[in-house]
């Protein structure tokens, strides 16, 4: 028995095997072997993390590298009373301010760019295409967008995470009589 090819997908592995009989005939058999998928949230001690698991799956599928971006941590400025913040910088050369849209949708920072093709131009060579993009960043609970700025083809979005108030709640135990 000789293995010709293997294909892996999310839920199974297909193996195609070539069998050679004594008579000289050749047959191909496709075996289907199910894979068990372990997730980081498979523990019975982690309850209510279904939404986070779906978010991680969505993030792993979004692998488009356009536009490139940086994420940096900016130290707190004690003189101006500015808190520590994060800055996301995207390279959006060629996009005007009105062609960019930034919104927060259900704990997700969504940045969209839509360039319109100018039909009145006649190109002899076109190496720069009008391209659209959507880049999504999942925000932790409590993260807030401070603001955004566009300078020299770089779009910067500043985020902060205010310190949450520490909360301790006493749970009373009721005993039926």
C-alpha positions in Angstrom: 0.0 0.0 0.0 1.4 3.4 -1.0 0.2 6.8 0.2 -0.2 9.2 -2.7 -1.5 12.4 -1.1 -2.8 13.9 2.2 -5.1 16.8 2.5 -5.8 18.4 5.9 -8.7 20.6 6.7 -10.3 21.8 9.9 -12.3 18.7 10.7 -10.7 15.8 8.9 -7.7 14.4 7.1 -8.2 12.8 3.7 -5.7 10.2 2.7 -5.7 8.7 -0.8 -4.1 5.3 -1.0 -3.2 3.4 -4.2 -3.6 -0.3 -4.0 -1.9 -2.6 -6.5 -3.4 -6.0 -6.9 -1.7 -9.2 -8.1 -3.6 -8.9 -11.4 -1.9 -5.6 -12.1 -5.1 -3.5 -11.5 -4.7 -0.3 -9.6 -7.4 1.1 -7.3 -7.5 4.3 -5.3 -9.2 4.4 -1.9 -9.9 7.6 0.0 -9.8 7.2 3.7 -11.5 9.8 6.0 -9.9 10.1 9.4 -11.6 12.5 11.8 -9.4 14.7 13.9 -10.2 15.8 17.4 -9.9 19.6 17.8 -8.6 20.8 21.1 -9.4 24.4 22.0 -7.8 26.5 24.7 -11.2 26.7 26.4 -12.0 23.0 26.5 -11.4 22.8 30.3 -14.6 22.3 32.3 -13.4 25.0 34.7 -13.6 27.7 32.0 -17.3 28.6 31.8 -18.9 31.2 29.5 -15.9 31.7 27.2 -17.8 30.7 24.0 -17.8 34.2 22.6 -14.0 34.5 23.2 -13.4 31.2 21.4 -15.4 32.4 18.4 -13.5 35.7 18.4 -10.2 33.8 18.4 -11.3 31.7 15.4 -12.4 34.8 13.5 -9.0 36.4 14.2 -7.1 33.4 13.0 -9.1 33.4 9.7 -8.4 37.1 9.0 -4.9 36.9 7.6 -4.8 39.6 5.0 -1.7 41.7 5.5 -3.0 44.9 4.0 -2.6 47.6 5.2 0.5 47.0 7.3 0.3 48.3 10.9 2.2 48.8 14.1 1.0 48.6 17.7 3.0 50.4 20.3 2.7 51.2 24.0 3.2 54.9 24.9 4.3 55.6 28.5 2.2 57.7 30.8 3.0 61.4 30.8 2.8 62.4 34.5 3.4 66.1 33.8 0.3 66.4 31.5 -1.6 63.7 33.5 -1.9 61.5 30.4 -2.4 57.8 31.1 -0.4 55.0 29.5 -2.0 54.3 26.1 -1.7 52.1 23.0 -1.3 53.4 19.5 -2.2 51.5 16.4 -0.6 53.0 13.3 -1.7 51.9 9.8 0.1 52.7 6.6 -2.7 54.2 4.5 -0.8 56.1 1.8 -3.1 57.5 -0.9 -6.2 57.5 1.3 -7.9 60.9 2.2 -9.6 61.5 5.5 -13.0 61.2 4.0 -12.1 57.7 2.5 -11.3 56.3 6.0 -13.9 55.2 8.6 -13.1 54.2 12.2 -15.8 52.7 14.4 -16.2 50.5 17.5 -18.6 47.6 17.0 -19.2 45.2 20.0 -15.7 45.4 21.5 -14.1 45.5 18.0 -12.2 48.4 16.5 -13.0 48.4 12.8 -11.0 50.5 10.4 -12.2 50.7 6.8 -10.7 52.4 3.8 -12.6 52.9 0.5 -10.9 54.5 -2.4 -13.0 55.4 -5.4 -11.7 55.0 -8.9 -11.4 58.3 -10.7 -12.8 57.5 -14.2 -11.7 60.7 -15.9 -8.0 59.7 -15.8 -6.4 57.8 -18.7 -3.4 55.7 -17.4 -0.5 54.6 -19.6 0.5 52.3 -16.8 -1.3 51.6 -13.6 0.7 50.1 -10.8 -1.2 51.7 -7.9 -4.7 50.3 -7.7 -7.6 51.8 -5.8 -7.9 49.3 -3.0 -10.4 48.8 -0.2 -9.6 47.3 3.2 -11.1 46.5 6.5 -8.9 45.9 9.5 -10.4 44.7 12.8 -8.9 44.7 16.2 -10.6 43.0 19.2 -10.6 45.3 22.2 -10.5 44.0 25.8 -13.3 45.1 28.1 -12.9 48.7 29.2 -10.7 49.8 26.3 -11.6 53.2 24.9 -10.6 55.0 21.8 -9.1 58.4 22.6 -8.9 59.7 19.1 -7.3 59.3 15.6 -5.1 61.3 13.4 -3.9 61.1 9.8 -0.4 62.5 9.0 2.0 61.7 6.1 0.0 58.6 5.0 -0.1 57.1 8.5 -3.3 56.7 10.4 -2.8 56.6 14.2 -5.5 55.5 16.6 -4.9 56.0 20.4 -6.5 53.7 22.9 -6.6 53.7 26.7 -7.7 51.3 29.4 -9.0 53.2 32.4 -8.2 51.4 35.7 -11.3 49.5 36.7 -12.6 50.1 40.2 -11.9 47.1 42.4 -15.1 45.4 43.4 -15.6 42.7 46.0 -19.1 41.4 46.5 -20.1 39.2 49.4 -22.4 36.3 48.4 -24.8 35.2 51.2 -25.4 31.5 51.5 -29.0 30.5 52.1 -29.9 27.4 54.0 -33.4 26.0 53.7 -35.0 25.1 57.0 
